[in-house]
Amino acid sequence: MTERKYTRWKKCLICDDFVKLMFPEDAKDMLMIYEPVEGMSDESRNWKKKQMGYIHRSCLLKAASLKIKYNEERNPGISEVL
């Protein structure tokens, strides 16, 4: 297998770690984050989305679990489901 000429390094917005994206399968654990645009629906495909960056799927899951843990510590009687 030959090395591709153009490689892209993407930085995770949470952990600041860089990932080398050469092939589509390299990006399976990275989520693209887009800036929300007021008045545009998710179904609309004819508008330009401004990409903010990438997040590791594992970083997002870790942040979600920390949020649940924080909410449980703050309100011990109420368990919140995301």
Secondary structure, DSSP 4 states (H G I P E B T S, - for coil): -PPPS--EEEEBTTT--EEEE-SGGGGTTEEEEE---TT--TT--SSPPPEEEEEEHHHHHHHHHHHHHHHHHH-TT-----
